[in-house]
Amino acid sequence: MSKEITELRYSICVSGAAAGVTVKKSYKEAIELGKAIAESGHILTTGATVGLPYYAASANRQAGGVSIGFSPAASLMEHIRKYKLPYDCYDFVNFTGLHYVGRDLYLVQSSDALITIGGRFGSLHEFTSALEAGKPCGILIGSGGTADLIPSLMDILEPPHHNLVVYDEDPEKLVGKIISILDSKYKDLQKDINKYNEHWFLDTNIEPPRAG
């Protein structure tokens, strides 16, 4: 069996407002986030919703990235007709059936890191859930809403894992900071992946499947 070094691909959630003033204010920055994640070779996750997450997912897809949406709906029919949410910019939509509150937690737990841009209460819920779960969190400063309130909340509330929160006004630099944290966090895991034949779940006596 030939050895193949496999690079880890992180799932990075873009969390932001579905509607409201921060969408108008920061949609261009959401586009830049989606593009930066695509160009980094990692995976974009969102709540499969409209607004800032949709701008990020659309840009990610156009840049050749992989985008996964986590829907509050239980089916495609419900996703489109009940929740009136998009599906065109995703490579895969996970129909959680957990409504918005449960979807938020599922999305956070399924992502390696989270980036907050603009946002309202839903984005604050996703941020606090990610922080409590020990996920690296990036905050796009200057994007308004939740993102610009978080620094003050961090000072006042003395939250856990404050060292995992990074800030920047530049979308591309913020994505870079998140990836650097994840590279450090998963450094030992990457070493294990590079030792391909040492994985317990692989039978080295069996040839890998061949295309065609």
ABEGO torsion letter per residue (X at the ends): XBBBBBBBBBBBBBBBBABEAAAAAAAAAAAAAAAAAAAAGBBBBBAGBBEAAAAAAAAAAAAGBBBBBBBABABAAAAAAAAGBBAAABABBBBAGAEAAAAAAAAAAABABBBBBEEBAAAAAAAAAAAAAGBBBBBBBGAEEAAAAAAAAAAAAGBBGAAABBBBABAAAAAAAAAAAAAAAAAAAAAAAABAAABAABBAABBBBBBX
